[in-house]
């Protein structure tokens, strides 16, 4: 009898950390709602996040930003995790690009073919290099850049005339 009681107690104690761990993971339904709102504002729809992903719950609200016309970034800066969420457009619609979404009045800070000083800044180091702009871009927009060879492409956010910051 005492063996059955001890086995039941051990089973109950083993379930307590599992329940706490389940509550400590991120709530994907809330993040899906937020990504859907951001994607809808861009005229797109966001793919749902795979529920099998287990990440620690962000202590503050996760930030959601557009990387480009097809991808959103969901970040928890305090814990250091980041997810990329693909976006799709309505059937038959052209994808929303930075070029089609911007007002015509503002002049681009970077023009296609310009040499751009691209920087990567972290807490422990900073790197800068030069790349060629593959498209026009205004401050705050993500643009495509070409590296030293024709095959290497990257995306960076325009920070000013001839300057960009590597997009996360």
N, C-alpha and C positions, 0 to 999 in steps of 0.2 A: 504494500500500500504506500509506504513511504517512498519507494522507488518511482511509482507513478506520479506522486506529488512533485518530486524533485524534477522529473522529466518534463512535466507540465510547466513548472516554474522556469526551467531553463529555456523551454520553447518560447514562453512569454517574454523573457528577458532578451532573447535573440531577436524577437520581432520589434522591440522598441527602437534600436538603432536604425533598422530598415525603415521604419515609419518616419523617423527624424530625417533620414537621408532623402526620402522621397519628397518631403516638404521643403528640403533645402535646395532642390533643383529648380531650374527656371520654369516659369509658367508660360508655356508656348502659346496658349490661347490669347493671352494679353498681347504678346509680341506679334502674333499673326494679325490681330486687330489693328495694331499700330502700323505695321508694314502695309496692310491693305489701305489704310487712310493715306499714307504717304504716296503709295503707288497710284491710288485714285486721283490724287491731286496732280499727278504727272500724266493722267490719261491712260494709265496702264493698270495691270493687276499683278499682285505679288503671289508667288508660289508659296504654299504653306510650308512651314518648317517641319522637318522630319522629327517626329516625336521620340525617336530612339536616341536623339542627341541628349546627353545628360551633362548639363553645365550647372555650376553653382549659381544660385539665385543672386541676381545683381542687387546690391543694397539700395541703389537709387534706380530711377527709371532708366532703362537702356536707351541709348541714343540711336536714332535711325537717320541715316543720310544717304543720298543718292551718290553712287560712285560714278555712274554714267547712265545712259538712257536705258540700259537693260539690267542694272544690278543695284541693289540697296545693300548698305552695310549696317548691321546691327551690332552695337558695341557696348561693352560694360567697362568703362575706363578704370574703375577702381579694382576690378578683378583681372583685367587684361584680356578678356576673351572677345572674339569678333567672329561674326558669321556673315557670309554673303548670301543674299536672297535674290534669286533671279526674278525678273519681271517679264510679263508677256502683255501684248496688246490685244484689243478686241479683234475678232476674226475679220480679216480683210483690211485692217487699219495699218497704216504705216507706223513704224516705231517712232516714239517721241525721241528726238535727239536734242542735244544742247542747242544746235543751230536752229531748229524749228520752234523751240520753246522760248527763245529770247526775243525781246523787243528789238525792232529794227533801228531805233534811234541811237542806241549806245554803240560807240565804236569799239571794235575789238582791241584788246591790249596786246594780243599776239596774233600775227597773221601767218597763214600757211607758208612754210618755207623759212620762217624766222629761226635764228639760233636762239635757244631758250636755255637759261641757266636753271637747272633742276636741282633742288635741294632735298635732302633727307635729314631730318633733325629728330634726335631722340634725347633722352636725358643724359646719356653717356657719350654720344658722339654726334658729329654733323659731317655730312658728305655733300659735295656739290659737283656737278658735271654738266656738260653741254649736250643738248639733243636738238633735233630739228622738228619744228611743229608740223604735224600732218594735217592740221585744220586750224581755222581761226578760233579765237577764244577770248571771252571777256573775263574780267576779274570774278573769281568764285566758280567759274565753270570748269568741268573736267574736260581735258582735251587729249587727243592721241598724239604721242611724240614718237619719233623714230630715233633709235640709238645709232651707234657707229656703223652697224651693218643694216642692210635693208630689211632683214628678217626680224630684228629686235624692235618690238613695239611696246610702249608702256603708256599708262594713263597718269596724268598729273593735273592738279588744280592750279589754275592761273592765279597768281598773287599780285601781279603788276606787269608793266611793260617789260617783256623779255625775261620774266621770272615765273617759275612754277614750283610747287611743292608736290612731292610724290604722294599720290593718293593711296590710302590704306586699303 
